[in-house]
Amino acid sequence: MEELNIKKFELSDRVFILSGVLVLAVIVLIVGSLMYQFQSLPQNIDQDLSVSGTGKVYIKPDIALVSLGVKTQALKSQDAVNQNNEKMTAITKAVKDLGVEDKDIQTTNYNLSPVYDWTESGRIFKGYSLDQAISVKIRNFDKINDILDKATSAGANTVGDLQFTIDDREKALSEARTKAISEAKVKAQNLARESGLRLVKLVNVYESNGYYPQPMYGMGDSAMAKEVSSVAPSIQTGQMEVSATVNLIYKIK
């Protein structure tokens, strides 16, 4: 009986020792695998550096935009259309006679709607109102006053805001963009030098929206438009700022 117990203890010891060895072997295997993976990683992983730059250019506007319109009311819709067409034809002719080309005249609004008069007993039909407007691009600033004067004399009773801008925006934006990229590159080089890093390569570039502020001369409502013939507006074109912002992303070490 005692011999049987001794054999059982010896078997249990062997099983315990064997289990311990297996567990130790698994631990060694896991640790070895982790060390191998760690050693196989690059010792100096590239990081990203993002910098931005803004470029600005200042230019004088080379075109003026003005909205000329007619508001006509008549009992019948066809009468409103006919009267409006007659006035708009006269306005367009006056503008063209002053050197504005067909390509620089564009219809921007045409709205025919019924007109009602609201009373205590309900609404009363009063006819139709037609609003039509054209946008005129003026390239010769010396003729701005003449165009406004002739247009109102021909029947324009609504004159929109007169604004100045540039015809070739992309050219100005391209110049601003070049300055922005140059500024961003200098910034990246300075940051890398001062921080002890090294620029590896440029990997991405993207641009924010350009900015085109537009100086405006407010012409006011139709009442003021009627006064253009007698009082010429004082117009200052000023200077425009066109800006562009770019972001550069570098790989660094």
Rosetta blueprint (number, residue, H / E / L):
1 M L
2 E H
3 E H
4 L H
5 N H
6 I H
7 K H
8 K H
9 F H
10 E H
11 L H
12 S H
13 D H
14 R H
15 V H
16 F H
17 I H
18 L H
19 S H
20 G H
21 V H
22 L H
23 V H
24 L H
25 A H
26 V H
27 I H
28 V H
29 L H
30 I H
31 V H
32 G H
33 S H
34 L H
35 M H
36 Y H
37 Q H
38 F H
39 Q H
40 S H
41 L L
42 P L
43 Q L
44 N L
45 I L
46 D L
47 Q E
48 D E
49 L E
50 S E
51 V E
52 S E
53 G E
54 T E
55 G E
56 K E
57 V E
58 Y E
59 I E
60 K L
61 P L
62 D L
63 I E
64 A E
65 L E
66 V E
67 S E
68 L E
69 G E
70 V E
71 K E
72 T E
73 Q E
74 A E
75 L L
76 K L
77 S H
78 Q H
79 D H
80 A H
81 V H
82 N H
83 Q H
84 N H
85 N H
86 E H
87 K H
88 M H
89 T H
90 A H
91 I H
92 T H
93 K H
94 A H
95 V H
96 K H
97 D H
98 L L
99 G L
100 V L
101 E L
102 D H
103 K H
104 D H
105 I E
106 Q E
107 T E
108 T E
109 N E
110 Y E
111 N E
112 L E
113 S E
114 P E
115 V E
116 Y E
117 D E
118 W E
119 T E
120 E L
121 S L
122 G E
123 R E
124 I E
125 F E
126 K E
127 G E
128 Y E
129 S E
130 L E
131 D E
132 Q E
133 A E
134 I E
135 S E
136 V E
137 K E
138 I E
139 R L
140 N L
141 F H
142 D H
143 K H
144 I H
145 N H
146 D H
147 I H
148 L H
149 D H
150 K H
151 A H
152 T H
153 S H
154 A L
155 G L
156 A L
157 N L
158 T E
159 V E
160 G L
161 D L
162 L E
163 Q E
164 F E
165 T E
166 I L
167 D L
168 D L
169 R H
170 E H
171 K H
172 A H
173 L H
174 S H
175 E H
176 A H
177 R H
178 T H
179 K H
180 A H
181 I H
182 S H
183 E H
184 A H
185 K H
186 V H
187 K H
188 A H
189 Q H
190 N H
191 L H
192 A H
193 R H
194 E H
195 S H
196 G L
197 L L
198 R L
199 L E
200 V E
201 K E
202 L E
203 V E
204 N E
205 V E
206 Y E
207 E E
208 S L
209 N L
210 G L
211 Y E
212 Y L
213 P L
214 Q L
215 P L
216 M E
217 Y E
218 G L
219 M L
220 G L
221 D L
222 S H
223 A H
224 M H
225 A H
226 K L
227 E L
228 V L
229 S L
230 S L
231 V L
232 A L
233 P L
234 S L
235 I L
236 Q L
237 T L
238 G L
239 Q L
240 M E
241 E E
242 V E
243 S E
244 A E
245 T E
246 V E
247 N E
248 L E
249 I E
250 Y E
251 K E
252 I E
253 K L
